[in-house]
Amino acid sequence: MQALEQLEIYAGKSGRLTRAQVEELVPESRERNVFELTKAIGSGDARRALALVTNMLRNREPPLRIQAMLLRQLRQTWRAKELAAANVPRAEMAAAVGLPPFFLDDVLVPARRMSVTALRRSFERLYHADRAFKSSRVDPEVQLMRLVRQLAEEASPRR
């Protein structure tokens, strides 16, 4: 069923929905959200990154899945950074990174902004977060929020 049809059925005879109802009924694309989250982290925008991850959690995205998507996106970002440094053409780069060419800038922007050191630290943080998700009694959502803040603060140009 298409999103508009779902909204129409939910609205009923009144035909009215609140913004909150629409956001609840039509969750945003996971892939788009993770691209936006990675961009926010890569630019050091902790506030935006936390707002995005909060929205993902509100849309019932499991913290461990968000962490896995972040890891995948970070891998693609690092690979794009290496390929850009080697002056690989965009079409070849997109194929090597595993993205359609029109999404390539979604990994190139953070790749240009993040140093290799920041990328390495991000991978270390993701590794430790993965272990904590699986072995700690701390709420996974709290752990994820901490992780996202740390990743964004490390990538911040003000650092």
Helices and strands as residue ranges (DSSP letters): H 3-11, G 12-14, H 19-25, H 30-42, H 46-58, H 63-85, H 90-97, G 101-103, H 105-113, H 116-135, H 140-155
